[in-house]
Amino acid sequence: FDKWDKNVAEVTGDTVYTATYKTQTKSYEITFVNYDGEELYKVTLEYGKVPEYKGAEPKKDEDVSYRYKFIGWDPEIKSVTGEATYTAEFQAETKQIIVTFFNWDGNVLESKFVDYGSLPVYTGKEPVRKSTAQYTYNFTGWDKEFEVVTARAEYTAQFEATVNEYTVKFVNHDGTVLQEEMLAYGSEGEYKGAEPARATDADRRTTADAIESG
């Protein structure tokens, strides 16, 4: 109520006074809270106004598996029609942890981020160890079984060493093979055949004469 439509005066006849009113826009309390109900920001706005959050950016602490990113409010902010509460919403992002694969000599074969709670998978080239004169190396796997990732992890390539074998020949003066065998590196060769022999000059002449006379 504001006033009457005309000043009230002395009565001189029938008179009607009509009430007049001022329009006053209603105001409502708007509250912004975090995911856990903690009040972040509160404001009183007139009907029809659009709320605007002016507090610090909402936060949600990371846990063992996830980090959380603020993505907006629930429900979606709209013009004021009454009291309202908006709750911060977060998107969970799986943590990623570094897993490194090493060769036998400590050289990095592959290093990558793996989602928390998943099994690592090696996607690099098959590990190789250069052969030596004594050994040939075959890749046999990793130093431990792959485990679900919960912290930084390292795996080292393992190799099986096979002793190299070499051909050992005993030959006569004319290149005739007297004995041949495969022996492991570091073994000592031993001749087990008949004693090598070489024909004398007289034997060679006798043989040559026999051929001529024949």
MOFEN-V283283 format. One record per residue. N is the residue number from 1. RES is the residue in one small letter. PHI is phi in radians with two decimals (NA if undefined). PSI is psi in whole degrees, -180 to 180 (* if undefined). D_FIRST is the distance of its C-alpha to the first C-alpha in Angstrom with 2 decimals. Layout:
((N & RES & PHI & PSI & D_FIRST) (N & RES & PHI & PSI & D_FIRST))
This chain:
((1 & f & NA & 136 & 0.00) (2 & d & -1.91 & -60 & 3.80) (3 & k & -2.95 & -178 & 6.18) (4 & w & -1.54 & 157 & 8.73) (5 & d & -1.17 & -16 & 11.15) (6 & k & -2.63 & 160 & 13.89) (7 & n & -1.16 & 136 & 14.96) (8 & v & -1.26 & 127 & 15.68) (9 & a & -2.25 & 178 & 19.53) (10 & e & -1.06 & 142 & 22.56) (11 & v & -1.29 & 126 & 23.17) (12 & t & -2.23 & -1 & 25.99) (13 & g & 3.01 & -175 & 25.45) (14 & d & -1.04 & 132 & 23.23) (15 & t & -2.46 & 142 & 19.78) (16 & v & -2.11 & 130 & 16.65) (17 & y & -1.94 & 128 & 13.19) (18 & t & -1.87 & 130 & 10.80) (19 & a & -1.19 & 141 & 7.00) (20 & t & -2.09 & 156 & 6.09) (21 & y & -2.32 & 150 & 4.36) (22 & k & -1.69 & 138 & 6.46) (23 & t & -1.43 & 130 & 9.02) (24 & q & -2.21 & 118 & 10.41) (25 & t & -1.18 & 132 & 13.91) (26 & k & -1.21 & 150 & 15.04) (27 & s & -2.09 & 149 & 18.11) (28 & y & -2.35 & 154 & 21.14) (29 & e & -1.55 & 127 & 24.27) (30 & i & -2.01 & 129 & 27.46) (31 & t & -2.16 & 136 & 30.79) (32 & f & -1.94 & 128 & 34.31) (33 & v & -2.21 & 157 & 37.22) (34 & n & -1.38 & 175 & 40.99) (35 & y & -0.96 & -29 & 43.26) (36 & d & -1.68 & 9 & 43.67) (37 & g & 1.60 & -5 & 39.99) (38 & e & -1.14 & 130 & 40.01) (39 & e & -1.25 & 128 & 36.69) (40 & l & -1.83 & -36 & 37.32) (41 & y & -2.88 & 140 & 33.97) (42 & k & -2.39 & 141 & 30.26) (43 & v & -2.61 & 150 & 27.27) (44 & t & -1.85 & 124 & 23.49) (45 & l & -2.23 & 152 & 22.55) (46 & e & -1.29 & 154 & 19.70) (47 & y & -0.92 & 134 & 19.94) (48 & g & 1.60 & -15 & 22.76) (49 & k & -1.30 & 154 & 24.56) (50 & v & -1.74 & 121 & 28.23) (51 & p & -1.09 & 147 & 29.34) (52 & e & -2.32 & 124 & 32.24) (53 & y & -1.37 & 128 & 34.57) (54 & k & -2.18 & 18 & 35.56) (55 & g & -1.59 & -174 & 37.65) (56 & a & -1.22 & 152 & 41.44) (57 & e & -1.06 & 131 & 43.25) (58 & p & -1.05 & 145 & 43.50) (59 & k & -2.24 & 149 & 46.99) (60 & k & -2.38 & 123 & 49.06) (61 & d & -1.12 & 142 & 52.43) (62 & e & -1.21 & 157 & 55.51) (63 & d & -2.08 & -166 & 57.66) (64 & v & -1.01 & -41 & 61.33) (65 & s & -1.75 & -28 & 61.10) (66 & y & -2.29 & 154 & 58.04) (67 & r & -1.88 & 155 & 56.00) (68 & y & -2.16 & 133 & 52.31) (69 & k & -2.00 & 127 & 50.49) (70 & f & -1.19 & 129 & 46.69) (71 & i & -2.17 & -2 & 45.75) (72 & g & 2.54 & -158 & 41.95) (73 & w & -2.16 & 153 & 39.12) (74 & d & -2.22 & 120 & 38.62) (75 & p & -1.35 & 179 & 36.63) (76 & e & -1.09 & 137 & 36.53) (77 & i & -1.14 & 135 & 33.58) (78 & k & -2.52 & 173 & 30.88) (79 & s & -1.00 & 147 & 27.32) (80 & v & -1.22 & 127 & 24.67) (81 & t & -2.27 & -2 & 23.15) (82 & g & 3.02 & -178 & 22.94) (83 & e & -1.09 & 144 & 24.87) (84 & a & -2.60 & 150 & 28.48) (85 & t & -2.20 & 132 & 31.82) (86 & y & -2.01 & 133 & 34.67) (87 & t & -1.94 & 133 & 38.23) (88 & a & -1.12 & 137 & 41.04) (89 & e & -1.95 & 146 & 43.89) (90 & f & -2.28 & 149 & 47.51) (91 & q & -1.82 & 127 & 50.66) (92 & a & -1.41 & 129 & 53.81) (93 & e & -2.05 & 120 & 56.79) (94 & t & -1.04 & 132 & 60.20) (95 & k & -1.14 & 146 & 62.01) (96 & q & -2.06 & 138 & 65.21) (97 & i & -2.19 & 141 & 68.22) (98 & i & -1.31 & 130 & 71.37) (99 & v & -2.12 & 130 & 74.60) (100 & t & -2.12 & 137 & 77.85) (101 & f & -1.95 & 126 & 81.23) (102 & f & -1.93 & 151 & 84.31) (103 & n & -1.41 & 174 & 87.89) (104 & w & -0.99 & -29 & 90.69) (105 & d & -1.64 & 7 & 91.05) (106 & g & 1.64 & -7 & 87.39) (107 & n & -1.22 & 139 & 86.51) (108 & v & -1.32 & 124 & 83.08) (109 & l & -1.59 & -38 & 83.42) (110 & e & -2.84 & 139 & 79.73) (111 & s & -2.42 & 128 & 76.47) (112 & k & -2.70 & 163 & 73.14) (113 & f & -1.50 & 135 & 69.72) (114 & v & -2.20 & 138 & 69.51) (115 & d & -1.05 & 137 & 66.43) (116 & y & -0.94 & 134 & 66.04) (117 & g & 1.52 & 0 & 67.49) (118 & s & -1.89 & 162 & 69.73) (119 & l & -1.48 & 135 & 73.51) (120 & p & -1.23 & 151 & 74.93) (121 & v & -2.30 & 126 & 77.15) (122 & y & -1.43 & 125 & 79.81) (123 & t & -2.11 & 12 & 79.86) (124 & g & -1.49 & -173 & 82.26) (125 & k & -1.24 & 152 & 85.95) (126 & e & -1.05 & 131 & 88.33) (127 & p & -1.03 & 144 & 89.41) (128 & v & -2.31 & 141 & 92.93) (129 & r & -2.20 & 126 & 95.43) (130 & k & -1.12 & 136 & 98.43) (131 & s & -1.20 & 154 & 101.79) (132 & t & -2.01 & 179 & 104.44) (133 & a & -1.07 & -32 & 108.19) (134 & q & -1.56 & -38 & 107.99) (135 & y & -2.22 & 151 & 104.83) (136 & t & -1.99 & 135 & 102.75) (137 & y & -1.94 & 133 & 99.10) (138 & n & -2.07 & 129 & 97.03) (139 & f & -1.16 & 129 & 93.27) (140 & t & -2.04 & -7 & 92.56) (141 & g & 2.41 & -152 & 88.82) (142 & w & -2.04 & 163 & 86.56) (143 & d & -1.17 & -15 & 87.02) (144 & k & -2.69 & 161 & 84.44) (145 & e & -1.16 & 144 & 82.62) (146 & f & -1.13 & 135 & 79.34) (147 & e & -2.16 & 154 & 76.43) (148 & v & -0.95 & 134 & 72.71) (149 & v & -1.35 & 122 & 71.12) (150 & t & -2.27 & -9 & 69.14) (151 & a & -2.80 & 170 & 70.37) (152 & r & -0.91 & 139 & 72.51) (153 & a & -2.38 & 150 & 75.80) (154 & e & -2.33 & 141 & 79.22) (155 & y & -2.30 & 140 & 82.12) (156 & t & -2.09 & 133 & 85.68) (157 & a & -1.14 & 140 & 88.16) (158 & q & -2.01 & 147 & 91.28) (159 & f & -2.31 & 149 & 94.73) (160 & e & -1.80 & 129 & 97.94) (161 & a & -1.63 & 128 & 101.09) (162 & t & -2.00 & 127 & 104.17) (163 & v & -1.18 & 130 & 107.49) (164 & n & -1.24 & 147 & 109.01) (165 & e & -1.99 & 149 & 112.46) (166 & y & -2.30 & 151 & 115.09) (167 & t & -1.40 & 127 & 118.29) (168 & v & -2.03 & 123 & 121.41) (169 & k & -2.08 & 142 & 124.69) (170 & f & -1.96 & 122 & 128.26) (171 & v & -2.17 & 153 & 130.42) (172 & n & -1.37 & 176 & 134.08) (173 & h & -1.05 & -27 & 135.50) (174 & d & -1.70 & 10 & 135.40) (175 & g & 1.62 & -5 & 131.76) (176 & t & -1.14 & 130 & 132.59) (177 & v & -1.34 & 120 & 129.83) (178 & l & -1.59 & -35 & 131.38) (179 & q & -2.75 & 141 & 128.21) (180 & e & -2.48 & 135 & 124.48) (181 & e & -2.76 & 162 & 121.51) (182 & m & -1.70 & 129 & 117.80) (183 & l & -2.25 & 144 & 117.07) (184 & a & -1.22 & 149 & 113.85) (185 & y & -0.92 & 134 & 112.99) (186 & g & 1.60 & -12 & 114.82) (187 & s & -1.32 & 159 & 117.53) (188 & e & -1.81 & 126 & 121.17) (189 & g & -1.24 & 148 & 123.21) (190 & e & -2.43 & 125 & 126.53) (191 & y & -1.43 & 127 & 129.29) (192 & k & -2.12 & 8 & 130.73) (193 & g & -1.54 & -171 & 132.93) (194 & a & -1.21 & 155 & 136.64) (195 & e & -1.11 & 130 & 138.04) (196 & p & -1.03 & 145 & 137.69) (197 & a & -2.40 & 151 & 141.04) (198 & r & -2.36 & 130 & 142.32) (199 & a & -1.10 & 144 & 145.60) (200 & t & -1.38 & 170 & 148.41) (201 & d & -1.08 & -38 & 150.11) (202 & a & -1.10 & -42 & 153.15) (203 & d & -1.09 & -40 & 150.97) (204 & r & -1.19 & -37 & 149.41) (205 & r & -1.20 & -42 & 152.89) (206 & t & -1.03 & -43 & 154.22) (207 & t & -1.14 & -41 & 151.32) (208 & a & -1.16 & -40 & 151.72) (209 & d & -1.10 & -41 & 155.49) (210 & a & -1.10 & -36 & 154.85) (211 & i & -1.21 & -41 & 152.50) (212 & e & -1.16 & -44 & 155.04) (213 & s & -1.23 & -29 & 157.95) (214 & g & -1.17 & * & 155.94))
